[in-house]
Amino acid sequence: MSDLQSLPKRAILLSDLSKFDYLEKVIIESLEQALYRLEVVLGGHVYYVTEKAGKSLTRRSIVEIQSLLTPYKIHEMHLRHLSPYDEMIGHDINTDSNELLVPLGNFFADIEVGRNKSTQH
């Protein structure tokens, strides 16, 4: 289990992310087939991002979430997947996590960099 999983999570509005110079870590969590939720790490605290009070920000694709983050500087971006497989087949739930945390590139940052390079020639 990652250290982040054990930390308590707080809510933060998407619009409030602009108060920070950069986002230390962005985690796009895969909830189920084609449904993703957004978490960020700021100042050693984990926040789940909301669109309005009490409503978690979810989207149907990773790219949709990344498009919402284009105004922000991001240090790290990851995709998280936790499988319910053991529970589904009747295995005892144990303390070991099957968390998969995969580093992601920032699709929109890569495109912007590509545009800047091509216009400089």
Helices and strands as residue ranges (DSSP letters): H 3-6, E 9-13, G 14-19, E 23-32, E 35-42, E 45-52, E 55-56, E 58-59, H 62-68, E 74-81, H 85-88, E 100-103, H 107-119
